[in-house]
Amino acid sequence: MTRAVVKQTSFTSGELDPRLLGRSDLRAYENGAARLRNMLVETTGGVRRRPGTRYLTTAPGAGRLATLEVGAETAYVLIFTDLQVDIVRDGVVRARLLTPWTSAEVPGLVWAQYDASLIVTHPDAPPQQLRRVSDTVWTLDEFTFAEKADQITCAPFARFAAPDVAIQSSAAAGTVTLTTSAPVFVTGHLGSVFRIRDVQIEITNVQSATEAVGQVLPGQDPVDTTATTDWDELAFSAAHGWARTVSFHQDRMVFGGSRDLPDAIWFSKTGRPRDFDFGTGLDDEAIAFRLASNEVQEIRALISGRHLQIFTSAGEWIVTGDPLTPTRIQVVQQSRVGSPGDRYVPPVDVDGATLFAARNGREIREYLFSDTEQAYETADLALLARHLVVDPVDQAFDHTRRTVWIAMRDGSLATLNVYRQADIAAWSLQETSGRVLSVATLDGAVFVLVERESGVLLEQFDEDLFIDAGVSVSVGTPNTNFAGLDHLEGQVVAVVADDLVLEPQTVAGGQVTLPTPARQVAIGLPYVHTIEPLPVRSISDRIGLDPAYRPIRIAFRLFETRALRVDTGDGLRNVPLHTVGGGPLDRTPALVSRDVAVSAFGWRRGGSEPPWRIVQDEPLPSHILSATTEVEVND
């Protein structure tokens, strides 16, 4: 017999893919786990039961979240749903506006904050600007471009027709008929603007594919009435689609891609985000170009960092130039990973690295500039936890917890704890009774949109709750009836009354009745957290990967923990955390920060049965810093 001590002092490798269970030679194996469910990995090494969620409001339906800060202490959560946006602050819907985006288009929305407003784009609708007039009064209007003079637009222009297609105007001013040498005009051109040798003409009637009637906008030189190939039209219109993405870089507004120009980029003038006029090509004037590649490069996202980062369906690019000018700009492709094509998953900045979802739906890549290579590299952060990444649909970075929250297509919510300086990238999975549709962060707060049995709920993670869709109530006089639970009607809920866990209750008529009066109550949906270590590694070189072994004793180092339920071979059992007079005492609300030892029973195999596991549904805090297992191995 060989007796040994197996120590796990850190969980900073997170939950590992089951396909790595044979790789005990990996460094990550020492600090990993077989299962981490509803646990958050701390950058200090421990794991703790995740906070629960507080119910805020019920959404009209499935959708996605965005946030908007309009002041140092004033911020809003936006819920985009079918043809509607709800504006929420402090759990109250302050305003509700109609929008042009259907439920099918909502996953493709892209936004960027502009002063105290939000610019929202989608390739099938004109860009919109969401503005706050007051806390309860908001407007949503089509984004307007600057004008040189009355009606002379400074919007982006582009050429869609072949270079040899000519156009001719029937007159030099007023109402004119435009005739092209090949089919050009479609119904969607109504209201659009054509430009013939810099003279703008608004289309008022489309008569055929080669003929349209227009109005020469006032204040311009006469139109040259000879046939010419020197013409273009508005880049964004119903005929060719609208901007797909929007961002800001070096004091310029940037639009990326559209339906018919998926690989085009437009920069506004410096300091004039509504003005996209090229002028005479001076350093501060507008810039436009297309990504030159032998692949289709549909632009999916734009991120402003050290350089402007462009994420497309086929790869990752950068735009360099300090400052950017029409003559100094450089565009270089850095990698060929690609981003999802059917939805917008916002890339997030984490300590100077940009994390983005890969096109294959199974990777979260880190886009980071390497001083050694003088180029951007794209490391796969999901390499050790591929089983947790299932077609990401949304993600957000929580700076407070240093955690990336990633909503998956199957409704699961994965978390990635990232701390690059300490080489930490730890995955875990957060499970709840519902489907997580979207996630957003705002000044340390994490919001989720969850489809539950009673509807689609907006919830916020709350460090004081250990239940989901929860409501907490404080009353001066002890009471047994607590209402405000309409969103949980008919469901079995967990109840914590005055810091003590009561028997589960069923919500009826939007309320529950407690067996005894209480002053402070938290009520919500229960969830289970699980910690299961990896199979025991070889104790010595003479023992194989699957040794027969017997755990003797497991010691857990706890921090601010109120409940611990462990299976060490004879089923799950509650571990007394307090003693009095040398004997065990039932758990009390007091937080425990000390070592707790439990005995273990039974022989087992290293590769099939773990030495211990924690499975706990009590809605109380639990924080494990380390685990030390004393084992006896049959060699």
C-alpha positions in Angstrom: 0.0 0.0 0.0 1.1 3.5 -0.8 -0.3 6.4 1.2 -0.1 9.9 -0.3 -1.6 13.3 -0.1 -3.2 14.9 -3.2 -3.5 18.7 -2.9 -5.5 21.0 -5.1 -4.6 24.6 -4.1 -6.2 26.3 -7.1 -9.0 25.9 -9.6 -7.7 28.5 -12.0 -7.8 26.1 -15.0 -11.5 25.8 -14.6 -13.7 23.0 -15.9 -11.8 20.9 -18.5 -13.2 19.2 -21.5 -13.9 15.5 -20.7 -11.7 14.6 -23.7 -8.7 15.8 -21.7 -9.2 13.4 -18.8 -6.4 11.3 -20.2 -3.9 14.2 -20.2 -2.8 14.2 -16.6 0.6 15.5 -18.0 -0.9 18.9 -18.8 -0.2 21.7 -16.4 -3.8 22.6 -16.5 -4.7 19.2 -15.0 -3.2 20.3 -11.6 -5.6 23.3 -11.3 -8.6 22.0 -13.2 -11.9 20.3 -12.4 -14.1 17.8 -14.0 -17.2 19.9 -13.3 -17.7 23.4 -12.1 -21.4 24.3 -12.4 -22.9 27.4 -10.9 -19.5 28.3 -9.5 -17.3 31.3 -10.3 -13.5 30.9 -10.4 -11.7 33.5 -8.4 -8.4 35.0 -9.7 -7.0 34.1 -6.3 -7.6 30.4 -7.1 -10.7 29.5 -5.2 -14.2 28.8 -6.4 -17.5 30.1 -5.0 -21.2 29.6 -5.5 -22.3 32.2 -8.1 -24.6 35.0 -7.0 -28.2 34.6 -7.8 -30.3 36.9 -9.9 -32.7 39.6 -8.9 -35.9 40.0 -10.9 -36.2 43.4 -12.5 -39.0 43.4 -15.0 -40.7 41.2 -17.6 -39.8 41.8 -21.2 -42.4 41.8 -24.1 -40.6 38.7 -25.6 -37.3 37.3 -26.7 -34.7 39.8 -27.6 -31.2 41.1 -26.7 -29.7 43.6 -24.3 -27.7 46.8 -24.7 -26.6 49.5 -22.3 -26.3 53.3 -22.4 -24.6 55.6 -19.9 -25.8 59.2 -20.1 -24.0 60.5 -17.1 -21.6 59.5 -14.3 -24.5 58.1 -12.2 -27.2 57.6 -14.8 -27.3 54.5 -16.9 -29.9 52.4 -18.7 -30.5 48.8 -19.9 -32.1 48.5 -23.3 -34.2 45.5 -24.2 -34.6 45.2 -28.0 -37.5 42.9 -29.0 -39.8 42.6 -32.0 -40.3 46.2 -33.3 -39.8 47.6 -29.9 -37.2 48.8 -27.3 -37.8 49.0 -23.6 -35.6 51.5 -21.7 -35.0 50.3 -18.1 -33.4 52.0 -15.1 -33.4 50.6 -11.5 -35.7 47.8 -12.6 -38.4 50.2 -13.9 -39.3 50.6 -17.6 -38.9 54.3 -18.1 -39.9 54.4 -21.8 -41.0 52.1 -24.6 -40.5 53.0 -28.3 -41.4 51.5 -31.6 -38.4 50.4 -33.8 -38.0 49.2 -37.4 -36.3 45.9 -36.4 -38.3 42.7 -36.3 -37.5 39.8 -33.9 -35.6 38.1 -36.8 -33.4 41.2 -37.2 -32.7 41.9 -33.6 -29.8 39.3 -33.4 -28.0 41.4 -36.1 -28.2 44.8 -34.4 -24.9 46.6 -33.8 -24.6 49.8 -31.7 -22.1 52.4 -30.6 -22.5 55.2 -28.0 -22.3 58.7 -29.5 -22.3 61.4 -26.8 -25.4 60.5 -24.6 -27.1 58.7 -27.4 -26.9 55.3 -29.2 -26.3 54.8 -32.9 -27.9 51.4 -33.9 -27.3 49.8 -37.3 -28.7 46.8 -39.3 -28.2 46.1 -43.0 -31.9 46.0 -43.6 -32.9 49.3 -42.0 -31.6 52.9 -41.9 -29.2 53.6 -39.0 -31.2 55.0 -36.0 -30.2 57.3 -33.2 -31.7 56.7 -29.7 -31.7 59.9 -27.6 -32.7 60.6 -24.0 -34.8 63.8 -23.6 -35.6 63.1 -20.0 -35.7 60.0 -17.8 -39.1 59.1 -19.2 -39.0 60.8 -22.6 -36.9 59.3 -25.4 -36.7 59.5 -29.2 -35.7 57.1 -31.9 -35.0 58.8 -35.2 -33.2 57.9 -38.4 -29.6 59.0 -38.2 -29.0 62.1 -40.3 -25.8 63.1 -42.2 -24.4 66.6 -42.4 -25.3 68.9 -45.3 -23.1 71.3 -47.2 -26.0 73.6 -47.9 -29.7 73.2 -48.2 -30.3 69.5 -49.0 -26.8 68.8 -50.3 -25.9 65.7 -48.3 -22.5 64.7 -46.9 -23.5 61.0 -46.7 -21.2 58.3 -48.1 -21.4 57.6 -51.8 -20.4 54.5 -53.7 -20.4 53.0 -57.2 -22.4 49.8 -57.6 -22.8 49.6 -61.4 -20.0 48.4 -63.6 -17.3 51.0 -64.4 -18.4 51.2 -68.1 -22.0 52.0 -67.4 -22.8 55.6 -68.4 -25.5 58.0 -67.3 -27.0 61.0 -69.0 -29.2 63.8 -67.7 -31.9 65.3 -69.9 -31.4 68.8 -68.5 -28.9 70.9 -66.5 -31.2 71.9 -63.6 -34.7 71.4 -62.2 -36.6 68.2 -62.9 -34.5 65.9 -65.1 -34.7 62.4 -66.6 -31.7 60.2 -66.0 -30.9 57.5 -68.6 -28.3 54.7 -68.1 -26.6 52.5 -70.6 -27.4 49.4 -68.6 -30.0 48.4 -66.0 -29.4 50.4 -62.8 -32.7 51.7 -61.3 -34.9 49.7 -58.9 -37.9 50.8 -56.8 -35.7 51.1 -53.7 -34.0 54.1 -55.4 -37.0 56.4 -54.6 -35.7 59.1 -52.4 -32.0 58.1 -52.9 -29.5 60.6 -54.4 -27.3 60.1 -57.5 -24.3 62.2 -58.1 -23.1 63.1 -61.6 -19.7 64.8 -61.6 -20.3 66.0 -58.0 -23.8 67.3 -58.8 -26.5 65.7 -56.6 -29.9 64.6 -58.0 -32.7 63.2 -55.8 -34.7 60.4 -57.4 -38.4 61.1 -57.4 -39.7 58.4 -59.8 -38.3 55.1 -61.2 -39.8 54.5 -64.7 -37.7 51.5 -65.7 -34.4 49.8 -65.0 -32.6 52.3 -67.3 -34.7 55.5 -66.7 -35.6 57.6 -63.6 -36.9 61.1 -62.9 -35.0 63.2 -60.5 -34.7 66.7 -59.0 -31.4 68.5 -59.2 -30.8 69.8 -55.6 -30.5 73.6 -55.4 -27.3 75.5 -54.8 -25.1 73.5 -57.2 -23.5 73.9 -60.6 -25.5 72.8 -63.7 -25.5 69.2 -64.6 -23.4 68.2 -67.5 -25.9 66.8 -70.0 -23.5 64.6 -71.9 -23.2 60.9 -71.2 -20.6 60.1 -68.6 -19.2 57.2 -66.5 -18.3 59.7 -63.8 -21.2 59.1 -61.4 -22.2 57.3 -58.2 -25.0 57.1 -55.7 -25.7 57.0 -52.0 -23.9 54.1 -50.4 -26.8 53.4 -48.1 -30.3 53.1 -49.5 -33.3 50.7 -49.7 -31.9 49.7 -53.1 -28.5 48.5 -51.8 -29.0 48.1 -48.0 -27.8 50.0 -45.0 -24.7 50.1 -42.8 -24.1 46.8 -41.0 -21.7 48.0 -38.2 -20.7 51.3 -36.5 -17.9 52.4 -34.3 -15.6 55.4 -33.5 -11.9 55.6 -34.1 -9.5 58.6 -33.8 -12.4 61.0 -33.5 -14.1 59.7 -36.7 -17.3 57.8 -37.0 -16.8 54.5 -38.9 -19.4 52.5 -40.8 -18.5 49.0 -41.9 -20.2 46.9 -44.5 -23.7 46.9 -46.1 -25.9 44.4 -47.9 -24.4 45.1 -51.4 -21.0 46.3 -50.2 -20.2 43.8 -47.4 -16.5 44.6 -47.4 -16.5 48.4 -47.5 -15.4 50.9 -44.8 -16.4 54.5 -44.5 -14.6 57.0 -42.2 -16.1 60.4 -41.5 -14.2 63.6 -41.3 -12.1 64.1 -38.1 -14.2 65.7 -35.4 -17.3 65.7 -37.7 -18.9 62.3 -37.3 -21.9 63.1 -39.6 -19.8 64.4 -42.5 -18.5 61.8 -45.0 -17.5 64.2 -47.7 -14.1 63.4 -49.4 -13.5 67.0 -50.2 -10.1 67.5 -51.8 -8.4 64.6 -49.9 -7.0 66.7 -47.0 -5.7 64.9 -43.9 -8.9 65.5 -41.9 -11.4 64.6 -44.7 -13.4 61.4 -45.1 -11.9 58.1 -46.1 -13.5 55.0 -47.9 -12.0 51.7 -49.1 -12.8 48.1 -49.6 -11.0 45.1 -48.2 -8.8 43.6 -50.9 -9.0 39.8 -50.6 -9.5 36.6 -52.7 -12.3 35.7 -50.1 -15.6 37.2 -49.4 -15.0 39.5 -46.4 -18.4 40.4 -44.8 -17.7 42.9 -42.1 -19.2 41.8 -38.7 -17.7 44.1 -36.1 -15.4 47.1 -35.7 -13.4 47.7 -32.5 -11.2 50.7 -31.7 -8.0 49.9 -29.9 -4.3 50.4 -30.6 -5.6 50.1 -34.2 -9.0 49.9 -35.8 -9.8 46.2 -35.7 -12.1 44.8 -38.4 -13.7 41.4 -37.8 -15.2 39.8 -40.9 -16.8 36.5 -41.9 -13.4 35.2 -43.1 -10.7 36.9 -41.0 -9.4 39.7 -38.9 -7.9 42.9 -40.2 -6.3 46.1 -38.8 -6.3 49.7 -40.1 -3.2 51.6 -39.2 -2.1 55.2 -39.5 -1.2 57.6 -36.7 -3.1 59.7 -37.4 -5.4 58.2 -40.1 -5.4 60.3 -43.3 -6.5 59.6 -46.8 -2.9 59.1 -47.9 -1.3 57.4 -44.9 -3.9 54.7 -44.2 -2.8 51.0 -44.3 -5.1 48.0 -44.2 -3.6 44.5 -43.4 -5.2 41.1 -42.7 -3.8 39.5 -39.6 -5.5 36.1 -39.3 -8.2 34.0 -40.9 -10.5 32.8 -38.1 -13.7 34.6 -39.0 -16.8 35.6 -37.0 -20.4 34.3 -37.0 -22.4 35.4 -40.0 -26.0 35.1 -38.7 -25.7 37.2 -35.6 -23.7 39.9 -33.9 -21.6 38.7 -30.9 -19.9 41.8 -29.5 -16.2 41.5 -29.2 -15.0 42.6 -25.8 -11.8 44.3 -24.6 -10.0 42.5 -21.8 -6.8 44.3 -20.7 -5.9 45.3 -24.3 -6.9 42.0 -25.9 -10.1 41.6 -27.9 -12.1 38.5 -27.2 -14.3 37.4 -30.1 -16.5 34.4 -31.0 -15.1 32.4 -33.9 -17.1 31.5 -37.0 -17.1 27.8 -36.2 -19.1 28.4 -33.0 -16.7 26.4 -30.8 -14.0 28.9 -30.0 -13.5 32.2 -28.1 -10.4 33.8 -29.6 -8.1 36.4 -28.1 -7.0 39.0 -30.6 -3.8 40.5 -29.2 -0.9 42.4 -30.6 2.4 40.6 -30.2 5.5 42.9 -29.8 7.7 40.0 -30.7 5.9 39.2 -34.0 4.8 42.8 -34.6 1.4 41.4 -35.6 -1.8 40.3 -34.0 -2.2 36.7 -32.8 -5.5 34.8 -32.2 -5.1 32.3 -29.3 -8.0 30.0 -28.7 -9.1 30.5 -25.1 -11.6 27.6 -25.3 -9.1 25.0 -26.2 -9.3 23.3 -22.8 -13.1 23.7 -22.4 -14.5 23.1 -25.9 -17.6 21.3 -24.5 -18.9 24.5 -22.9 -18.8 26.7 -26.1 -21.9 26.0 -28.2 -22.5 28.7 -30.8 -22.2 32.0 -28.7 -25.0 34.5 -29.3 -23.9 37.2 -26.9 -21.1 38.1 -24.5 -20.0 40.9 -22.1 -17.1 41.5 -19.8 -17.5 42.2 -16.2 -14.5 44.2 -15.0 -15.4 43.8 -11.3 -15.3 40.0 -11.3 -12.8 39.8 -14.3 -15.3 37.5 -15.9 -16.6 37.2 -19.5 -20.2 36.1 -19.5 -21.1 34.2 -22.7 -24.7 33.3 -23.7 -24.9 30.2 -26.0 -27.5 29.3 -28.6 -28.7 26.4 -26.5 -29.6 28.8 -23.6 -26.6 28.0 -21.4 -24.4 30.6 -19.9 -20.7 30.0 -19.8 -18.2 32.1 -17.8 -14.6 32.7 -18.5 -12.5 34.2 -15.7 -9.6 36.0 -17.4 -6.5 37.5 -15.8 -3.8 37.7 -18.5 -1.0 38.8 -16.1 -1.4 35.6 -14.1 -2.0 33.4 -17.1 -5.6 32.5 -15.9 -8.4 31.5 -18.3 -10.8 29.4 -16.3 -14.2 28.2 -17.6 -17.3 27.2 -15.7 -21.0 26.8 -16.6 -23.9 28.6 -15.0 -27.1 26.7 -15.1 -30.6 27.9 -14.4 -34.2 26.8 -15.0 -34.6 28.6 -18.3 -32.7 29.8 -21.4 -30.4 32.7 -21.2 -30.9 34.8 -24.3 -28.7 37.8 -23.8 -26.2 39.3 -21.4 -24.9 42.8 -20.7 -22.7 44.6 -18.2 -22.8 48.1 -16.8 -20.5 49.6 -14.2 -20.0 46.3 -12.4 -23.6 45.1 -12.8 -24.3 42.0 -14.9 -27.8 41.7 -16.5 -29.3 38.7 -18.3 -32.4 38.2 -20.4 -33.8 34.8 -19.5 -36.7 32.9 -21.0 -38.4 31.2 -18.1 -41.7 29.3 -17.6 -43.6 32.5 -16.9 -42.1 34.6 -19.7 -38.9 36.5 -20.7 -37.4 38.2 -17.6 -34.8 40.8 -17.2 -32.6 39.9 -14.2 -29.5 41.2 -12.5 -26.8 39.2 -10.7 -26.9 40.1 -7.0 -24.1 39.2 -4.5 -26.7 39.1 -1.7 -28.9 36.5 -3.3 -28.3 32.8 -4.0 -31.5 32.2 -5.8 -32.6 33.1 -9.4 -35.3 35.5 -10.5 -35.4 36.4 -6.8 -37.2 39.0 -4.8 -36.0 40.2 -1.4 -38.4 42.0 1.0 -37.7 43.6 4.4 -40.6 44.6 6.7 -40.6 46.3 10.1 -43.1 43.9 11.7 -42.6 40.1 11.2 -45.0 38.8 8.6 -45.9 35.4 7.0 -47.4 36.6 3.7 -45.1 38.0 1.0 -46.3 39.1 -2.4 -44.7 40.5 -5.6 -44.1 37.1 -7.1 -46.4 37.1 -10.1 -43.4 36.3 -12.4 -43.0 33.0 -10.5 -46.7 32.0 -10.4 -47.3 28.3 -9.8 -43.6 27.5 -9.4 -41.8 25.9 -6.4 -39.4 28.4 -4.9 -36.6 28.5 -2.4 -37.1 30.7 0.7 -34.5 32.2 3.0 -36.2 33.9 5.9 -34.1 35.9 8.4 -31.0 34.1 7.1 -32.5 30.6 7.7 -33.4 28.3 4.8 -37.1 27.2 5.0 -38.9 24.4 3.2 -39.7 25.1 -0.5 -43.0 26.9 -1.1 -45.3 27.1 -4.1 -46.3 30.6 -5.4 -50.1 31.0 -5.6 -51.8 34.3 -6.4 -48.4 36.0 -6.7 -47.4 35.3 -3.1 -46.2 32.7 -0.6 -47.2 32.1 3.0 -44.5 31.2 5.4 -44.9 28.8 8.4 -43.4 31.4 10.8 -43.3 35.2 10.6 -40.1 36.8 9.3 -38.7 40.3 8.8 -36.4 39.7 5.9 -37.1 37.2 3.2 -35.5 36.2 -0.1 -37.7 34.2 -2.5 -36.7 32.8 -5.9 -35.9 29.7 -8.0 -33.4 27.3 -6.6 -30.2 26.2 -8.4 -27.6 23.6 -7.7 -23.9 24.2 -7.6 -21.4 21.3 -8.3 -17.7 20.8 -7.9 -16.1 17.6 -9.0 -12.4 17.2 -9.1 -10.5 15.5 -11.9 -9.5 11.8 -11.6 -6.6 11.2 -9.2 -3.3 11.5 -11.0 -0.6 8.8 -10.7 0.9 8.8 -7.2 4.2 7.4 -8.4 5.9 6.3 -11.6 5.1 2.7 -10.8 1.3 3.3 -10.7 -0.8 3.7 -13.9 -3.4 6.3 -14.7 -6.3 4.3 -13.3 -5.1 3.1 -9.9 -7.3 1.4 -7.3 -7.3 3.8 -4.4 -9.2 4.6 -1.1 -9.7 8.2 0.0 -9.2 8.4 3.8 -9.7 12.0 4.6 -10.5 15.2 2.7 -9.9 18.7 4.2 -11.5 21.7 2.6 -10.3 25.2 3.3 -13.4 27.4 3.4 -13.8 31.1 3.2 -17.1 32.9 4.3 -19.1 29.7 3.8 -22.5 28.9 5.4 -23.2 25.4 4.0 -21.2 22.5 2.7 -22.7 19.2 1.3 -20.2 16.6 0.2 -20.2 13.1 -1.2 -17.0 11.2 -0.2 -18.3 7.7 -1.2 -21.3 7.1 1.0 -23.7 9.6 -0.6 -24.3 13.3 -0.1 -24.2 14.6 3.5 -24.3 18.0 5.1 -21.0 18.9 6.9 -21.5 20.6 10.3 -19.6 23.9 10.1 -19.9 24.8 13.8 -19.2 23.0 17.0 -20.1 23.6 20.6 -18.7 21.9 23.6 -16.6 19.6 21.4 -19.7 18.3 19.6 -21.3 19.1 16.2 -23.9 21.8 15.9 -26.4 22.3 13.1 -25.5 25.0 10.6 -26.2 28.6 11.7 -26.2 31.8 9.6 -22.7 32.6 10.7 -20.0 32.7 8.0 -17.2 30.2 8.4 -13.6 30.7 7.3 -11.5 27.7 8.4 -10.5 24.2 7.5 -13.2 21.5 7.6 -12.2 17.8 7.4 -14.5 14.9 6.4 -13.8 11.2 6.3 -14.2 9.1 3.1 -15.2 5.5 2.5 -14.8 2.8 -0.2 -12.3 1.8 -2.8 -12.5 3.2 -6.3 -10.7 3.7 -9.6 -8.9 6.9 -10.4 -10.3 7.3 -13.9 -14.0 6.5 -13.1 -14.8 7.9 -9.6 -13.6 11.1 -8.1 -12.4 11.1 -4.4 -15.2 13.6 -3.5 -17.8 15.9 -5.0 -19.9 18.8 -3.8 -23.5 19.0 -4.9 -25.5 21.7 -3.0 -28.8 23.4 -3.5 -29.0 25.4 -0.3 -29.3 29.1 -1.2 -26.3 30.0 1.0 -22.8 31.2 0.2 -20.1 28.6 -0.3 -16.5 29.4 -1.1 -13.8 26.7 -1.5 -10.2 27.8 -1.4 -8.5 24.4 -1.7 -9.0 20.7 -1.1 -6.5 18.2 0.3 -7.2 14.5 -0.1 -5.3 11.8 1.8 -5.5 8.5 -0.2 -4.3 5.0 0.1 -3.3 3.3 -3.2 -3.2 -0.4 -3.9 0.1 -0.8 -5.7 
